Structures are given as structure tokens and as C-alpha cells.
Amino acid sequence: MGASLGLIALSLLLATTERAVAVVQAPDSPVRLEKLKILSTDDAPPVLIYAATNLTDNELEQFTVTVFVFNREGRLKARQVAPGRRTLEARGTKYSAMVLDVGAIDATDTFMAGVDQAQRAGSEQWWRSDLRTLAEEAAKRKP
């Protein structure tokens, strides 16, 4: 039984592919994404794994992560937004995951991700950025 579970886990690990993700970040972003990876298997949606670091001396109540998928020609194919982890301590880092429900992904598609808004704890105001424009410009420059 234990050997069977080990073989199943090994086959799942071997069936998983890993893809790179470029970070798109506004210059004044209070959160930096790091260690981004897309994990996928043939029969399941891709999953983004990332670390989010609070670059400020203030606790953040919440933030959102946006993932962009570009086709081979650098045209935006899909976009998905999801809340990041809640309560990101000052200068702290948390790890999280995001299931990408963005439709079919081709081998030549590229991914970019970043934080497009954040709210400081105890505040009603949000920091916001237009990441789409930054991501599209970066996709056009890509060789």
C-alpha cells in the first residue's frame, strides 16, 4: 500500500510541468511578487505559486494579484485577478497559490503577474496601478 502511494505521488510529480512567470510591477508598488512558478498537468488548470513581500513599514489588510497570459505574438489572451493573502505584515513575506481558470494554454504562451492594488490596514484608501498597460508594453518588447 505504501509503495503504491509512493508510485502515485512520483507519477504525479513527473507529470507536472513548470513554467516561468515574468513579474510586472509598478515602480511604487507596496508589494513585490517573487519566486513565481506555474505548475500544470495535462488534465488540470495551471496553478501560480508565488511569494508576496510587503515593501512598506505598514501592515497591509489585503492586496490583489493579476495574471496576464500572452500569445506568441505578444497579444493579451487572458487575464485573471484574485485576492492575495490577507494581512501581510510590515516587511513580511507570505506564500500563496492561485488556480488559473484562463482557458486553453499553448506551449508558446507566456505569463506575467503582479500586484495591481493594495489596502493598508485600518485605511479605506487603496493603492492602485494599471498593470495591464505595463504588461502589454513588456510583452511587445519580448524577443
C-alpha positions in Angstrom: 0.0 0.0 0.0 2.7 2.5 1.0 4.7 1.6 -2.2 1.6 2.2 -4.3 1.0 5.6 -2.8 4.7 6.5 -3.4 4.4 5.5 -7.0 1.3 7.6 -7.4 3.0 10.6 -5.9 6.0 10.1 -8.0 4.0 9.8 -11.2 2.1 13.0 -10.3 5.3 14.8 -9.7 6.8 13.6 -13.0 3.6 14.6 -14.9 3.7 18.1 -13.5 5.4 20.7 -15.8 6.8 24.0 -14.5 6.7 27.3 -16.5 8.3 30.6 -15.9 6.4 33.7 -15.0 7.6 37.3 -15.5 6.9 39.8 -12.8 5.3 43.1 -13.9 5.5 45.7 -11.1 4.6 49.4 -10.8 7.6 51.4 -9.5 5.6 52.5 -6.4 4.1 49.1 -5.6 3.8 48.3 -1.9 4.0 44.6 -2.6 6.7 42.6 -4.6 6.0 39.2 -6.0 8.9 36.7 -6.1 9.6 33.0 -6.7 6.8 32.8 -9.2 6.1 29.4 -10.9 3.3 28.0 -12.9 2.7 24.3 -12.3 0.4 22.3 -14.6 -0.6 18.9 -15.6 -2.4 17.7 -18.7 -5.8 17.4 -17.2 -6.0 20.3 -14.7 -5.8 24.1 -14.8 -2.4 25.7 -14.2 -1.6 26.9 -10.7 0.5 30.0 -9.9 2.8 29.7 -6.8 4.3 32.9 -5.5 5.8 34.7 -2.6 4.4 38.2 -1.8 6.6 40.6 0.2 5.3 43.8 1.8 7.8 46.5 1.0 6.4 49.0 3.5 6.6 49.6 7.2 2.8 49.3 7.5 0.6 46.2 7.7 -1.4 45.6 4.6 -5.0 44.4 5.1 -5.3 43.0 1.5 -3.9 43.1 -2.0 -4.8 41.6 -5.4 -2.7 39.7 -7.8 -3.3 39.9 -11.6 -2.0 37.2 -14.0 -1.8 38.0 -17.8 -1.4 35.4 -20.5 0.1 36.5 -23.8 0.2 34.5 -27.1 3.2 34.1 -29.2 2.7 37.4 -30.9 2.6 39.3 -27.6 -1.2 39.8 -27.7 -3.1 39.6 -24.5 -5.0 36.3 -24.5 -6.4 36.2 -20.9 -6.3 38.0 -17.6 -7.3 36.8 -14.2 -7.5 38.8 -10.9 -7.7 37.2 -7.4 -7.2 38.4 -3.9 -3.8 37.7 -2.4 -3.3 36.6 1.2 -4.9 38.8 3.8 -2.9 40.7 6.4 0.5 41.0 5.0 2.7 42.2 7.9 5.1 45.1 7.6 8.2 43.9 5.7 6.7 40.4 5.9 6.5 37.7 3.2 3.7 35.1 2.7 3.5 32.3 0.1 0.3 31.6 -1.8 -1.2 29.9 -4.8 -3.8 30.9 -7.4 -5.6 28.4 -9.7 -5.7 29.9 -13.2 -9.1 29.5 -14.9 -8.0 31.2 -18.2 -8.9 28.6 -20.8 -6.5 26.7 -23.0 -2.8 27.4 -22.6 -0.5 26.9 -25.6 3.2 25.9 -25.2 4.2 29.2 -26.7 2.0 31.4 -24.4 3.8 33.5 -21.8 2.7 34.5 -18.3 3.2 37.8 -16.4 1.9 38.5 -12.9 1.9 41.4 -10.5 0.1 43.3 -7.7 -2.4 45.9 -9.0 -3.9 47.1 -5.8 -3.3 47.0 -2.0 -5.0 48.4 1.1 -3.2 49.4 4.2 -4.7 48.0 7.5 -7.1 50.5 9.1 -7.5 52.6 6.0 -10.3 52.9 3.4 -7.9 54.0 0.7 -6.4 51.7 -1.9 -3.1 51.9 -3.8 -3.8 51.1 -7.4 -1.8 50.6 -10.6 -2.7 49.9 -14.3 -0.6 46.7 -14.7 -2.3 45.8 -18.0 -0.5 48.7 -19.8 2.8 47.8 -18.2 2.4 44.1 -19.1 1.4 44.8 -22.7 4.4 47.1 -23.1 6.7 44.4 -21.7 5.1 41.7 -23.9 5.8 43.8 -27.0 9.5 44.2 -26.1 9.9 40.5 -25.6 12.1 38.9 -28.3 
